């Protein structure tokens, strides 16, 4: 498989992940609302919906070769930007069952390969 095909496939997979996450923000918003700090203005649902819209826009940008490089870089920044919500989730879930805690804590180091993946898509956009 050529490098350009692998690069495009990687970009489409990342776009699919972002689109799935974006849709989830509208289908099951309560789980996302819970990660939004109450100190932010506008209320949790507004932030959940805004995040979903951003994820859908990033997915679209990743799917289009003309916008892939910029969208991939923005996606890496997005992954870094939502890290505090994952930290909040891990803290809030510290007293939950072991599988739930494992899920919450497991999300924290997962941000690193996601950021690196997005950066890679931005560097190898064909």
DRENKOL-753736 format. One record per residue: chain; residue in one letter; residue number from 0; x negated, y negated, z of N, C-alpha, C in turn. Coordinates in nm, 3 decimals. Atoms other than C-alpha are relative to their C-alpha. Example, Ala and Ser with C-alpha at 12.3 -4.5 7.8 and 13.67 -1.06 7.14 Angstrom:
BEGIN
{unit->A code->A pos->0 neast->-0.089 nnorth->0.119 nup->0.000 caeast->-1.230 canorth->0.450 caup->0.780 ceast->-0.090 cnorth->-0.120 cup->0.000} $
{unit->A code->S pos->1 neast->0.082 nnorth->0.119 nup->-0.006 caeast->-1.367 canorth->0.106 caup->0.714 ceast->0.077 cnorth->-0.109 cup->0.073} $
***
This chain:
BEGIN
{unit->A code->X pos->0 neast->-0.086 nnorth->0.118 nup->0.000 caeast->0.000 canorth->0.000 caup->0.000 ceast->-0.090 cnorth->-0.124 cup->0.000} $
{unit->A code->X pos->1 neast->0.084 nnorth->0.119 nup->0.011 caeast->-0.144 canorth->-0.337 caup->-0.098 ceast->0.020 cnorth->-0.091 cup->0.121} $
{unit->A code->X pos->2 neast->-0.004 nnorth->0.093 nup->-0.113 caeast->-0.219 canorth->-0.606 caup->0.156 ceast->0.121 cnorth->-0.093 cup->-0.010} $
{unit->A code->X pos->3 neast->-0.113 nnorth->0.092 nup->0.014 caeast->0.048 canorth->-0.838 caup->0.013 ceast->0.132 cnorth->0.069 cup->0.032} $
{unit->A code->X pos->4 neast->-0.122 nnorth->-0.075 nup->-0.034 caeast->0.314 canorth->-0.567 caup->0.045 ceast->0.008 cnorth->0.020 cup->0.151} $
{unit->A code->X pos->5 neast->0.002 nnorth->-0.017 nup->-0.146 caeast->0.208 canorth->-0.494 caup->0.404 ceast->0.032 cnorth->-0.132 cup->0.069} $
{unit->A code->X pos->6 neast->-0.026 nnorth->0.131 nup->-0.059 caeast->0.212 canorth->-0.867 caup->0.481 ceast->0.147 cnorth->-0.038 cup->-0.010} $
{unit->A code->X pos->7 neast->-0.142 nnorth->0.030 nup->0.019 caeast->0.558 canorth->-0.912 caup->0.335 ceast->0.086 cnorth->0.088 cup->0.089} $
{unit->A code->X pos->8 neast->-0.076 nnorth->-0.092 nup->-0.086 caeast->0.684 canorth->-0.605 caup->0.520 ceast->-0.008 cnorth->-0.044 cup->0.146} $
{unit->A code->X pos->9 neast->0.017 nnorth->0.048 nup->-0.137 caeast->0.543 canorth->-0.737 caup->0.847 ceast->0.085 cnorth->-0.125 cup->0.024} $
{unit->A code->X pos->10 neast->-0.080 nnorth->0.123 nup->-0.013 caeast->0.707 canorth->-1.074 caup->0.786 ceast->0.149 cnorth->0.033 cup->0.008} $
{unit->A code->X pos->11 neast->-0.141 nnorth->-0.037 nup->-0.003 caeast->1.043 canorth->-0.910 caup->0.716 ceast->0.038 cnorth->0.071 cup->0.130} $
{unit->A code->X pos->12 neast->-0.027 nnorth->-0.064 nup->-0.129 caeast->1.017 canorth->-0.695 caup->1.028 ceast->0.010 cnorth->-0.103 cup->0.111} $
{unit->A code->X pos->13 neast->-0.006 nnorth->0.107 nup->-0.100 caeast->0.943 canorth->-1.002 caup->1.237 ceast->0.127 cnorth->-0.083 cup->-0.018} $
{unit->A code->X pos->14 neast->-0.125 nnorth->0.073 nup->0.027 caeast->1.231 canorth->-1.184 caup->1.068 ceast->0.120 cnorth->0.078 cup->0.054} $
{unit->A code->X pos->15 neast->-0.109 nnorth->-0.083 nup->-0.052 caeast->1.459 canorth->-0.891 caup->1.156 ceast->0.008 cnorth->-0.005 cup->0.151} $
{unit->A code->X pos->16 neast->0.002 nnorth->0.012 nup->-0.147 caeast->1.348 canorth->-0.904 caup->1.520 ceast->0.059 cnorth->-0.133 cup->0.044} $
{unit->A code->X pos->17 neast->-0.049 nnorth->0.134 nup->-0.037 caeast->1.414 canorth->-1.278 caup->1.535 ceast->0.150 cnorth->-0.013 cup->-0.028} $
{unit->A code->X pos->18 neast->-0.142 nnorth->0.007 nup->0.033 caeast->1.752 canorth->-1.245 caup->1.361 ceast->0.083 cnorth->0.079 cup->0.101} $
{unit->A code->X pos->19 neast->-0.072 nnorth->-0.082 nup->-0.099 caeast->1.857 canorth->-0.966 caup->1.597 ceast->0.009 cnorth->-0.071 cup->0.134} $
{unit->A code->X pos->20 neast->0.000 nnorth->0.074 nup->-0.127 caeast->1.756 canorth->-1.171 caup->1.899 ceast->0.094 cnorth->-0.121 cup->-0.009} $
{unit->A code->X pos->21 neast->-0.088 nnorth->0.116 nup->0.017 caeast->1.935 canorth->-1.476 caup->1.761 ceast->0.146 cnorth->0.037 cup->0.008} $
{unit->A code->X pos->22 neast->-0.139 nnorth->-0.048 nup->-0.004 caeast->2.257 canorth->-1.284 caup->1.705 ceast->0.039 cnorth->0.041 cup->0.142} $
{unit->A code->X pos->23 neast->-0.027 nnorth->-0.045 nup->-0.137 caeast->2.231 canorth->-1.132 caup->2.055 ceast->0.033 cnorth->-0.118 cup->0.092} $
{unit->A code->X pos->24 neast->-0.030 nnorth->0.117 nup->-0.082 caeast->2.236 canorth->-1.483 caup->2.202 ceast->0.147 cnorth->-0.043 cup->-0.010} $
{unit->A code->X pos->25 neast->-0.141 nnorth->0.035 nup->0.017 caeast->2.588 canorth->-1.527 caup->2.065 ceast->0.092 cnorth->0.116 cup->0.036} $
{unit->A code->X pos->26 neast->-0.081 nnorth->-0.118 nup->-0.027 caeast->2.716 canorth->-1.170 caup->2.109 ceast->0.006 cnorth->0.030 cup->0.150} $
{unit->A code->X pos->27 neast->0.010 nnorth->-0.031 nup->-0.144 caeast->2.599 canorth->-1.124 caup->2.471 ceast->-0.074 cnorth->-0.114 cup->0.071} $
{unit->A code->X pos->28 neast->0.072 nnorth->0.117 nup->-0.052 caeast->2.512 canorth->-1.473 caup->2.599 ceast->-0.028 cnorth->0.001 cup->0.150} $
{unit->A code->X pos->29 neast->0.017 nnorth->0.006 nup->-0.145 caeast->2.547 canorth->-1.406 caup->2.972 ceast->-0.139 cnorth->0.041 cup->0.045} $
{unit->A code->X pos->30 neast->0.133 nnorth->-0.045 nup->-0.040 caeast->2.220 canorth->-1.215 caup->2.995 ceast->-0.106 cnorth->-0.106 cup->-0.027} $
{unit->A code->X pos->31 neast->0.095 nnorth->0.107 nup->0.031 caeast->2.038 canorth->-1.508 caup->2.834 ceast->0.026 cnorth->-0.122 cup->0.088} $
{unit->A code->X pos->32 neast->-0.034 nnorth->0.112 nup->-0.088 caeast->2.224 canorth->-1.770 caup->3.036 ceast->-0.072 cnorth->0.014 cup->0.135} $
{unit->A code->X pos->33 neast->0.059 nnorth->-0.025 nup->-0.131 caeast->2.082 canorth->-1.608 caup->3.349 ceast->-0.148 cnorth->-0.036 cup->0.007} $
{unit->A code->X pos->34 neast->0.143 nnorth->0.031 nup->-0.002 caeast->1.724 canorth->-1.684 caup->3.243 ceast->-0.028 cnorth->-0.150 cup->-0.011} $
{unit->A code->X pos->35 neast->0.018 nnorth->0.144 nup->0.018 caeast->1.783 canorth->-2.057 caup->3.192 ceast->-0.004 cnorth->-0.067 cup->0.137} $
{unit->A code->X pos->36 neast->0.006 nnorth->0.072 nup->-0.128 caeast->1.667 canorth->-2.271 caup->3.484 ceast->0.117 cnorth->-0.097 cup->0.014} $
{unit->A code->X pos->37 neast->-0.117 nnorth->0.085 nup->-0.024 caeast->1.962 canorth->-2.453 caup->3.636 ceast->-0.035 cnorth->-0.149 cup->0.001} $
{unit->A code->X pos->38 neast->0.043 nnorth->0.139 nup->-0.003 caeast->1.757 canorth->-2.772 caup->3.648 ceast->0.001 cnorth->-0.065 cup->-0.139} $
{unit->A code->X pos->39 neast->-0.004 nnorth->0.056 nup->0.136 caeast->1.773 canorth->-2.812 caup->3.268 ceast->0.136 cnorth->-0.064 cup->-0.025} $
{unit->A code->X pos->40 neast->-0.128 nnorth->0.067 nup->0.029 caeast->2.039 canorth->-3.056 caup->3.147 ceast->0.082 cnorth->0.077 cup->-0.104} $
{unit->A code->X pos->41 neast->-0.088 nnorth->-0.058 nup->0.102 caeast->2.338 canorth->-2.938 caup->2.947 ceast->0.059 cnorth->0.134 cup->0.034} $
{unit->A code->X pos->42 neast->-0.053 nnorth->-0.129 nup->-0.041 caeast->2.398 canorth->-2.609 caup->3.122 ceast->-0.064 cnorth->0.115 cup->-0.076} $
{unit->A code->X pos->43 neast->0.066 nnorth->-0.117 nup->0.060 caeast->2.268 canorth->-2.258 caup->3.048 ceast->0.053 cnorth->0.039 cup->-0.137} $
{unit->A code->X pos->44 neast->-0.055 nnorth->-0.047 nup->0.128 caeast->2.508 canorth->-2.177 caup->2.763 ceast->-0.050 cnorth->-0.085 cup->-0.116} $
{unit->A code->X pos->45 neast->0.052 nnorth->0.086 nup->0.107 caeast->2.393 canorth->-2.477 caup->2.560 ceast->-0.142 cnorth->0.042 cup->-0.038} $
{unit->A code->X pos->46 neast->0.136 nnorth->-0.043 nup->0.026 caeast->2.032 canorth->-2.360 caup->2.594 ceast->-0.003 cnorth->0.137 cup->-0.066} $
{unit->A code->X pos->47 neast->-0.009 nnorth->-0.133 nup->0.061 caeast->2.127 canorth->-2.001 caup->2.510 ceast->0.037 cnorth->-0.013 cup->-0.147} $
{unit->A code->X pos->48 neast->-0.043 nnorth->0.018 nup->0.139 caeast->2.306 canorth->-2.113 caup->2.195 ceast->-0.107 cnorth->-0.068 cup->-0.084} $
{unit->A code->X pos->49 neast->0.107 nnorth->0.069 nup->0.073 caeast->2.027 canorth->-2.351 caup->2.095 ceast->-0.113 cnorth->0.097 cup->-0.031} $
{unit->A code->X pos->50 neast->0.106 nnorth->-0.099 nup->0.021 caeast->1.773 canorth->-2.073 caup->2.139 ceast->0.040 cnorth->0.099 cup->-0.110} $
{unit->A code->X pos->51 neast->-0.049 nnorth->-0.090 nup->0.105 caeast->1.988 canorth->-1.842 caup->1.925 ceast->-0.008 cnorth->-0.062 cup->-0.137} $
{unit->A code->X pos->52 neast->0.007 nnorth->0.070 nup->0.128 caeast->2.009 canorth->-2.101 caup->1.650 ceast->-0.145 cnorth->-0.009 cup->-0.047} $
{unit->A code->X pos->53 neast->0.142 nnorth->0.009 nup->0.035 caeast->1.632 canorth->-2.151 caup->1.660 ceast->-0.051 cnorth->0.135 cup->-0.049} $
{unit->A code->X pos->54 neast->0.045 nnorth->-0.133 nup->0.042 caeast->1.572 canorth->-1.776 caup->1.638 ceast->0.053 cnorth->0.036 cup->-0.139} $
{unit->A code->X pos->55 neast->-0.056 nnorth->-0.027 nup->0.134 caeast->1.804 canorth->-1.747 caup->1.338 ceast->-0.069 cnorth->-0.084 cup->-0.107} $
{unit->A code->X pos->56 neast->0.071 nnorth->0.086 nup->0.096 caeast->1.634 canorth->-2.041 caup->1.167 ceast->-0.142 cnorth->0.052 cup->-0.024} $
{unit->A code->X pos->57 neast->0.134 nnorth->-0.057 nup->0.016 caeast->1.292 canorth->-1.889 caup->1.232 ceast->0.005 cnorth->0.127 cup->-0.084} $
{unit->A code->X pos->58 neast->-0.015 nnorth->-0.123 nup->0.079 caeast->1.413 canorth->-1.557 caup->1.091 ceast->0.014 cnorth->-0.033 cup->-0.148} $
{unit->A code->X pos->59 neast->-0.018 nnorth->0.040 nup->0.141 caeast->1.528 canorth->-1.728 caup->0.773 ceast->-0.131 cnorth->-0.051 cup->-0.059} $
{unit->A code->X pos->60 neast->0.128 nnorth->0.054 nup->0.048 caeast->1.199 canorth->-1.914 caup->0.743 ceast->-0.104 cnorth->0.108 cup->-0.022} $
{unit->A code->X pos->61 neast->0.094 nnorth->-0.111 nup->0.016 caeast->1.000 canorth->-1.593 caup->0.791 ceast->0.031 cnorth->0.084 cup->-0.123} $
{unit->A code->X pos->62 neast->-0.042 nnorth->-0.082 nup->0.113 caeast->1.199 canorth->-1.418 caup->0.520 ceast->-0.033 cnorth->-0.065 cup->-0.134} $
{unit->A code->X pos->63 neast->0.025 nnorth->0.071 nup->0.125 caeast->1.123 canorth->-1.684 caup->0.259 ceast->-0.149 cnorth->-0.029 cup->-0.016} $
{unit->A code->X pos->64 neast->0.144 nnorth->0.022 nup->0.018 caeast->0.768 canorth->-1.686 caup->0.119 ceast->-0.040 cnorth->-0.147 cup->0.005} $
{unit->A code->X pos->65 neast->0.035 nnorth->0.142 nup->0.004 caeast->0.775 canorth->-2.064 caup->0.070 ceast->-0.011 cnorth->-0.063 cup->0.139} $
{unit->A code->X pos->66 neast->0.001 nnorth->0.058 nup->-0.135 caeast->0.833 canorth->-2.130 caup->0.441 ceast->-0.062 cnorth->0.095 cup->0.103} $
{unit->A code->X pos->67 neast->0.048 nnorth->-0.104 nup->-0.091 caeast->0.674 canorth->-1.819 caup->0.590 ceast->-0.113 cnorth->-0.046 cup->0.090} $
{unit->A code->X pos->68 neast->0.118 nnorth->0.041 nup->-0.080 caeast->0.344 canorth->-1.971 caup->0.705 ceast->0.041 cnorth->-0.095 cup->0.113} $
{unit->A code->X pos->69 neast->-0.043 nnorth->0.097 nup->-0.102 caeast->0.504 canorth->-2.264 caup->0.888 ceast->0.093 cnorth->0.067 cup->0.100} $
{unit->A code->X pos->70 neast->-0.094 nnorth->-0.068 nup->-0.090 caeast->0.782 canorth->-2.047 caup->1.029 ceast->-0.071 cnorth->0.099 cup->0.091} $
{unit->A code->X pos->71 neast->0.076 nnorth->-0.095 nup->-0.083 caeast->0.533 canorth->-1.787 caup->1.152 ceast->-0.072 cnorth->-0.073 cup->0.112} $
{unit->A code->X pos->72 neast->0.067 nnorth->0.080 nup->-0.104 caeast->0.336 canorth->-2.053 caup->1.337 ceast->0.101 cnorth->-0.051 cup->0.102} $
{unit->A code->X pos->73 neast->-0.106 nnorth->0.046 nup->-0.091 caeast->0.657 canorth->-2.193 caup->1.482 ceast->0.051 cnorth->0.115 cup->0.086} $
{unit->A code->X pos->74 neast->-0.045 nnorth->-0.118 nup->-0.075 caeast->0.759 canorth->-1.841 caup->1.585 ceast->-0.099 cnorth->0.032 cup->0.112} $
{unit->A code->X pos->75 neast->0.101 nnorth->-0.023 nup->-0.105 caeast->0.430 canorth->-1.796 caup->1.774 ceast->0.018 cnorth->-0.101 cup->0.113} $
{unit->A code->X pos->76 neast->-0.024 nnorth->0.103 nup->-0.103 caeast->0.495 canorth->-2.125 caup->1.954 ceast->0.129 cnorth->0.027 cup->0.076} $
{unit->A code->X pos->77 neast->-0.127 nnorth->-0.034 nup->-0.065 caeast->0.852 canorth->-2.017 caup->2.026 ceast->-0.022 cnorth->0.110 cup->0.103} $
{unit->A code->X pos->78 neast->0.026 nnorth->-0.110 nup->-0.094 caeast->0.731 canorth->-1.692 caup->2.184 ceast->-0.072 cnorth->-0.053 cup->0.125} $
{unit->A code->X pos->79 neast->0.069 nnorth->0.059 nup->-0.116 caeast->0.495 canorth->-1.893 caup->2.405 ceast->0.095 cnorth->-0.087 cup->0.081} $
{unit->A code->X pos->80 neast->-0.093 nnorth->0.091 nup->-0.067 caeast->0.771 canorth->-2.141 caup->2.485 ceast->0.106 cnorth->0.069 cup->0.083} $
{unit->A code->X pos->81 neast->-0.103 nnorth->-0.071 nup->-0.078 caeast->1.019 canorth->-1.880 caup->2.608 ceast->-0.061 cnorth->0.084 cup->0.111} $
{unit->A code->X pos->82 neast->0.065 nnorth->-0.078 nup->-0.106 caeast->0.760 canorth->-1.716 caup->2.834 ceast->0.050 cnorth->-0.038 cup->0.140} $
{unit->A code->X pos->83 neast->-0.052 nnorth->0.034 nup->-0.133 caeast->0.881 canorth->-1.917 caup->3.138 ceast->0.136 cnorth->0.065 cup->0.031} $
{unit->A code->X pos->84 neast->-0.129 nnorth->-0.067 nup->-0.023 caeast->1.230 canorth->-1.768 caup->3.091 ceast->-0.023 cnorth->0.147 cup->0.036} $
{unit->A code->X pos->85 neast->0.031 nnorth->-0.138 nup->-0.034 caeast->1.076 canorth->-1.420 caup->3.101 ceast->-0.057 cnorth->0.010 cup->0.142} $
{unit->A code->X pos->86 neast->0.051 nnorth->0.004 nup->-0.137 caeast->0.889 canorth->-1.513 caup->3.419 ceast->0.116 cnorth->-0.015 cup->0.098} $
{unit->A code->X pos->87 neast->-0.116 nnorth->0.020 nup->-0.087 caeast->1.215 canorth->-1.636 caup->3.572 ceast->0.081 cnorth->0.129 cup->0.011} $
{unit->A code->X pos->88 neast->-0.073 nnorth->-0.126 nup->-0.002 caeast->1.386 canorth->-1.312 caup->3.473 ceast->-0.070 cnorth->0.102 cup->0.090} $
{unit->A code->X pos->89 neast->0.075 nnorth->-0.095 nup->-0.083 caeast->1.110 canorth->-1.103 caup->3.633 ceast->0.014 cnorth->-0.036 cup->0.148} $
{unit->A code->X pos->90 neast->-0.015 nnorth->0.043 nup->-0.140 caeast->1.133 canorth->-1.309 caup->3.952 ceast->0.142 cnorth->0.029 cup->0.051} $
{unit->A code->X pos->91 neast->-0.139 nnorth->-0.021 nup->-0.041 caeast->1.513 canorth->-1.294 caup->3.963 ceast->0.033 cnorth->0.148 cup->0.015} $
{unit->A code->X pos->92 neast->-0.029 nnorth->-0.143 nup->-0.001 caeast->1.508 canorth->-0.916 caup->3.905 ceast->-0.092 cnorth->0.077 cup->0.096} $
{unit->A code->X pos->93 neast->0.097 nnorth->-0.067 nup->-0.089 caeast->1.245 canorth->-0.841 caup->4.171 ceast->0.064 cnorth->0.097 cup->0.099} $
{unit->A code->X pos->94 neast->-0.068 nnorth->-0.088 nup->-0.095 caeast->1.506 canorth->-0.674 caup->4.395 ceast->0.093 cnorth->0.099 cup->-0.067} $
{unit->A code->X pos->95 neast->-0.086 nnorth->-0.094 nup->0.074 caeast->1.681 canorth->-0.472 caup->4.124 ceast->-0.062 cnorth->0.139 cup->-0.001} $
{unit->A code->X pos->96 neast->0.048 nnorth->-0.138 nup->0.009 caeast->1.639 canorth->-0.104 caup->4.047 ceast->-0.135 cnorth->0.005 cup->-0.072} $
{unit->A code->X pos->97 neast->0.133 nnorth->-0.016 nup->0.061 caeast->1.299 canorth->0.024 caup->3.935 ceast->0.005 cnorth->-0.011 cup->-0.153} $
{unit->A code->X pos->98 neast->-0.003 nnorth->0.016 nup->0.147 caeast->1.403 canorth->0.062 caup->3.566 ceast->0.026 cnorth->-0.145 cup->-0.043} $
{unit->A code->X pos->99 neast->-0.027 nnorth->0.140 nup->0.035 caeast->1.541 canorth->-0.294 caup->3.559 ceast->-0.123 cnorth->-0.087 cup->0.025} $
{unit->A code->X pos->100 neast->0.123 nnorth->0.075 nup->-0.029 caeast->1.228 canorth->-0.433 caup->3.725 ceast->-0.104 cnorth->0.030 cup->-0.108} $
{unit->A code->X pos->101 neast->0.098 nnorth->-0.038 nup->0.102 caeast->1.014 canorth->-0.239 caup->3.476 ceast->0.030 cnorth->-0.073 cup->-0.131} $
{unit->A code->X pos->102 neast->-0.039 nnorth->0.072 nup->0.121 caeast->1.209 canorth->-0.394 caup->3.189 ceast->-0.040 cnorth->-0.147 cup->0.010} $
{unit->A code->X pos->103 neast->0.030 nnorth->0.143 nup->-0.018 caeast->1.174 canorth->-0.746 caup->3.329 ceast->-0.150 cnorth->-0.026 cup->0.002} $
{unit->A code->X pos->104 neast->0.145 nnorth->0.020 nup->-0.008 caeast->0.804 canorth->-0.710 caup->3.412 ceast->-0.067 cnorth->0.038 cup->-0.132} $
{unit->A code->X pos->105 neast->0.057 nnorth->-0.042 nup->0.127 caeast->0.735 canorth->-0.532 caup->3.083 ceast->0.010 cnorth->-0.105 cup->-0.108} $
{unit->A code->X pos->106 neast->-0.015 nnorth->0.107 nup->0.099 caeast->0.856 canorth->-0.831 caup->2.888 ceast->-0.115 cnorth->-0.100 cup->0.006} $
{unit->A code->X pos->107 neast->0.104 nnorth->0.102 nup->-0.016 caeast->0.576 canorth->-1.047 caup->3.026 ceast->-0.121 cnorth->0.026 cup->-0.089} $
{unit->A code->X pos->108 neast->0.116 nnorth->-0.022 nup->0.088 caeast->0.274 canorth->-0.883 caup->2.859 ceast->0.040 cnorth->0.020 cup->-0.146} $
{unit->A code->X pos->109 neast->-0.046 nnorth->-0.018 nup->0.138 caeast->0.485 canorth->-0.813 caup->2.548 ceast->-0.011 cnorth->-0.130 cup->-0.080} $
{unit->A code->X pos->110 neast->0.009 nnorth->0.127 nup->0.072 caeast->0.469 canorth->-1.184 caup->2.463 ceast->-0.132 cnorth->-0.012 cup->-0.075} $
{unit->A code->X pos->111 neast->0.132 nnorth->0.013 nup->0.065 caeast->0.099 canorth->-1.152 caup->2.377 ceast->0.000 cnorth->0.065 cup->-0.139} $
{unit->A code->X pos->112 neast->0.000 nnorth->-0.056 nup->0.136 caeast->0.139 canorth->-0.902 caup->2.089 ceast->0.102 cnorth->-0.068 cup->-0.092} $
{unit->A code->X pos->113 neast->-0.096 nnorth->0.072 nup->0.085 caeast->0.446 canorth->-1.093 caup->1.967 ceast->-0.062 cnorth->-0.128 cup->-0.055} $
{unit->A code->X pos->114 neast->0.068 nnorth->0.122 nup->0.045 caeast->0.246 canorth->-1.416 caup->1.952 ceast->-0.105 cnorth->0.034 cup->-0.105} $
{unit->A code->X pos->115 neast->0.104 nnorth->-0.040 nup->0.095 caeast->-0.041 canorth->-1.239 caup->1.777 ceast->0.061 cnorth->0.049 cup->-0.132} $
{unit->A code->X pos->116 neast->-0.068 nnorth->-0.045 nup->0.121 caeast->0.200 canorth->-1.076 caup->1.532 ceast->0.045 cnorth->-0.119 cup->-0.084} $
{unit->A code->X pos->117 neast->-0.046 nnorth->0.119 nup->0.073 caeast->0.355 canorth->-1.409 caup->1.440 ceast->-0.118 cnorth->-0.075 cup->-0.062} $
{unit->A code->X pos->118 neast->0.119 nnorth->0.067 nup->0.053 caeast->0.011 canorth->-1.565 caup->1.399 ceast->-0.056 cnorth->0.075 cup->-0.121} $
{unit->A code->X pos->119 neast->0.048 nnorth->-0.082 nup->0.111 caeast->-0.092 canorth->-1.276 caup->1.176 ceast->0.086 cnorth->-0.020 cup->-0.124} $
{unit->A code->X pos->120 neast->-0.090 nnorth->0.024 nup->0.113 caeast->0.214 canorth->-1.323 caup->0.956 ceast->-0.030 cnorth->-0.137 cup->-0.062} $
{unit->A code->X pos->121 neast->0.032 nnorth->0.133 nup->0.050 caeast->0.123 canorth->-1.691 caup->0.927 ceast->-0.132 cnorth->-0.007 cup->-0.076} $
{unit->A code->X pos->122 neast->0.130 nnorth->-0.001 nup->0.068 caeast->-0.232 canorth->-1.611 caup->0.819 ceast->0.004 cnorth->0.081 cup->-0.129} $
{unit->A code->X pos->123 neast->-0.004 nnorth->-0.092 nup->0.115 caeast->-0.138 canorth->-1.340 caup->0.570 ceast->0.134 cnorth->-0.009 cup->-0.071} $
{unit->A code->X pos->124 neast->-0.132 nnorth->0.018 nup->0.059 caeast->0.166 canorth->-1.485 caup->0.404 ceast->0.003 cnorth->0.025 cup->-0.149} $
{unit->A code->X pos->125 neast->0.002 nnorth->-0.035 nup->0.140 caeast->0.062 canorth->-1.369 caup->0.060 ceast->-0.019 cnorth->-0.118 cup->-0.087} $
***
